Amino acid sequence: LSADIDRIIVGGSGNAVDGIQDGILDKALADSETHKVTGTTITAANVVGEIVKVYDAIPDEVINMGYFSPEKATVRIYVPIHVYRSLRQALGVEKGEYQVVLPNFTYENGVIRYMDIEIAVMPFLPANTMLAYSVDNVVFLTDLLADTASVAAEQGKTLKDENMFYIKGQYRANADYIFGDEIVVYA
């Protein structure tokens, strides 16, 4: 269930769940206000340059939000696991605290940053895609009233599971963002 919810939130190729494919990535690709960066196949040989392209597309006011308004969340660049692994290979990162890898990249406590922007792994983000945004701009909503009205508990019906209780529930959920012009999508 958790993986299905993550797939619905992220969206993109290969993440449809029961025919639903309307995640953040899908919406950002369809939105004319988001900043789009043309993607390519990402490898250890080109990953640094591709991350720089995403960074360059982030509007100044979005980057500055976290610096000048401490109550605001800073922007992050979200990548699939293969991009993160390629970046680690490209930088030759070894475990170490406060290690400077390249002048613009740092590796501290297991976190890689480019120009102080965290590079974060987003599970289920399709290959060769990246997103950059502040978490203050993204929301995940459910219909709480229906959550409590549609929950049922029942005891197992066979000898094998007669001591087990099962909880069934239904809910609607949606992920979206508030300001499209503060989202960068690489695809």
C-alpha positions as CSV (number, residue, x, y, z in Angstrom):
1,L,0.0,0.0,0.0
2,S,2.8,2.4,0.9
3,A,4.5,1.8,-2.4
4,D,1.3,2.4,-4.3
5,I,0.7,5.7,-2.6
6,D,4.3,6.7,-3.4
7,R,3.7,5.8,-7.0
8,I,0.5,7.8,-7.2
9,I,2.2,10.9,-5.6
10,V,5.2,10.8,-7.9
11,G,3.5,9.7,-11.1
12,G,5.3,9.3,-14.4
13,S,6.0,6.4,-16.7
14,G,5.5,3.0,-15.1
15,N,3.8,4.4,-11.9
16,A,0.1,3.9,-12.8
17,V,-1.8,2.2,-9.9
18,D,-5.2,0.8,-11.0
19,G,-5.2,3.1,-14.0
20,I,-4.4,6.2,-11.9
21,Q,-1.4,8.2,-13.2
22,D,-1.8,11.8,-12.1
23,G,1.2,12.5,-9.9
24,I,3.4,15.5,-9.4
25,L,5.6,14.6,-12.4
26,D,2.6,14.1,-14.7
27,K,1.1,17.5,-13.7
28,A,4.5,19.3,-13.9
29,L,5.1,17.9,-17.4
30,A,1.6,19.1,-18.6
31,D,1.7,22.5,-16.9
32,S,2.9,25.4,-19.2
33,E,4.1,27.4,-16.1
34,T,6.7,24.9,-14.9
35,H,10.3,25.2,-15.9
36,K,11.3,22.3,-18.1
37,V,14.7,21.0,-18.8
38,T,15.2,18.6,-21.7
39,G,16.6,15.4,-20.4
40,T,18.8,12.6,-21.7
41,T,20.0,9.3,-20.5
42,I,21.9,10.0,-17.3
43,T,25.2,8.2,-16.6
44,A,28.2,8.9,-14.3
45,A,29.9,10.7,-17.2
46,N,27.1,13.3,-17.6
47,V,25.3,13.5,-14.3
48,V,27.1,16.5,-12.9
49,G,26.3,18.6,-16.0
50,E,22.6,17.5,-16.0
51,I,22.2,18.4,-12.3
52,V,23.8,21.8,-13.1
53,K,21.1,22.3,-15.8
54,V,18.3,21.7,-13.2
55,Y,20.0,24.0,-10.7
56,D,20.3,26.7,-13.4
57,A,16.6,26.5,-14.2
58,I,15.5,27.0,-10.5
59,P,14.1,30.6,-10.2
60,D,16.2,32.9,-8.0
61,E,13.3,33.6,-5.7
62,V,12.8,29.9,-5.0
63,I,16.4,29.4,-4.2
64,N,16.5,32.5,-2.0
65,M,13.4,31.5,0.0
66,G,15.3,29.2,2.3
67,Y,18.1,31.6,2.8
68,F,16.2,34.8,3.5
69,S,13.1,33.4,5.0
70,P,14.1,30.8,7.6
71,E,10.4,29.7,8.1
72,K,10.3,28.6,4.4
73,A,11.7,25.2,3.4
74,T,14.7,25.3,1.0
75,V,14.5,23.8,-2.4
76,R,15.8,20.3,-3.1
77,I,16.6,18.5,-6.3
78,Y,14.9,15.1,-6.3
79,V,16.4,12.3,-8.3
80,P,15.8,8.6,-8.9
81,I,18.2,6.2,-7.2
82,H,20.2,5.5,-10.4
83,V,20.9,9.2,-10.8
84,Y,22.1,9.4,-7.2
85,R,24.3,6.4,-7.6
86,S,25.7,7.9,-10.8
87,L,26.4,11.1,-9.0
88,R,28.3,9.3,-6.2
89,Q,30.3,7.5,-8.8
90,A,31.1,10.7,-10.7
91,L,32.2,12.5,-7.5
92,G,34.1,9.5,-6.1
93,V,32.4,10.1,-2.8
94,E,33.9,8.2,0.1
95,K,32.3,8.3,3.5
96,G,33.5,11.2,5.5
97,E,32.1,14.2,7.4
98,Y,32.4,17.7,5.9
99,Q,34.2,16.4,2.9
100,V,34.4,18.7,0.0
101,V,34.1,16.7,-3.2
102,L,34.3,19.4,-5.9
103,P,34.2,23.1,-5.2
104,N,30.4,23.3,-5.8
105,F,29.5,19.8,-4.4
106,T,29.7,18.8,-0.7
107,Y,29.1,15.5,1.0
108,E,28.2,15.8,4.7
109,N,26.5,13.2,6.9
110,G,25.5,11.1,3.9
111,V,23.9,14.1,2.0
112,I,25.2,15.4,-1.3
113,R,24.6,19.1,-2.0
114,Y,25.2,21.2,-5.0
115,M,25.6,24.9,-4.2
116,D,23.9,24.2,-0.9
117,I,20.9,22.5,-2.6
118,E,20.3,19.0,-1.3
119,I,20.2,16.2,-3.9
120,A,17.6,13.9,-2.5
121,V,16.5,10.4,-3.7
122,M,12.8,10.2,-4.5
123,P,11.6,6.6,-4.6
124,F,9.6,5.7,-7.8
125,L,10.8,8.7,-9.8
126,P,11.2,7.3,-13.3
127,A,14.6,6.9,-14.8
128,N,16.3,9.9,-16.2
129,T,13.9,12.4,-14.6
130,M,14.5,15.0,-11.9
131,L,12.3,17.5,-10.0
132,A,13.3,20.6,-8.1
133,Y,11.0,22.4,-5.7
134,S,10.4,23.5,-2.2
135,V,8.3,21.2,0.0
136,D,6.3,24.3,0.9
137,N,4.9,24.2,-2.6
138,V,3.7,20.6,-2.7
139,V,0.7,19.2,-1.0
140,F,-0.8,15.7,-0.4
141,L,-4.5,15.7,0.4
142,T,-7.0,13.0,1.5
143,D,-10.7,13.1,2.2
144,L,-10.6,12.7,5.9
145,L,-14.4,12.5,6.4
146,A,-14.6,9.5,4.1
147,D,-11.6,7.9,5.8
148,T,-13.5,7.5,9.0
149,A,-16.8,6.6,7.4
150,S,-15.4,3.9,5.1
151,V,-13.3,1.8,7.6
152,A,-14.4,-1.7,8.5
153,A,-12.7,-4.3,10.7
154,E,-13.4,-8.0,10.5
155,Q,-12.1,-11.2,11.9
156,G,-10.5,-13.9,9.6
157,K,-13.0,-16.3,8.1
158,T,-10.9,-19.4,7.7
159,L,-9.2,-21.7,10.2
160,K,-5.8,-20.4,9.0
161,D,-6.6,-16.8,9.9
162,E,-9.4,-17.0,12.5
163,N,-7.2,-15.2,15.0
164,M,-6.4,-12.3,12.6
165,F,-8.3,-9.1,12.3
166,Y,-8.3,-7.2,9.0
167,I,-9.0,-3.6,8.5
168,K,-10.4,-2.4,5.2
169,G,-10.7,1.2,4.2
170,Q,-11.2,3.5,1.2
171,Y,-10.0,7.0,0.7
172,R,-9.3,9.4,-2.0
173,A,-5.9,11.1,-2.3
174,N,-4.2,13.6,-4.5
175,A,-0.8,15.2,-4.7
176,D,-0.4,18.6,-6.3
177,Y,1.6,21.8,-6.1
178,I,0.5,25.4,-5.6
179,F,2.8,27.5,-7.9
180,G,3.8,25.9,-11.2
181,D,6.4,28.6,-11.9
182,E,8.3,27.3,-8.8
183,I,8.7,23.8,-10.1
184,V,11.6,22.5,-12.3
185,V,11.0,19.3,-14.2
186,Y,13.8,17.4,-16.0
187,A,12.5,14.8,-18.5
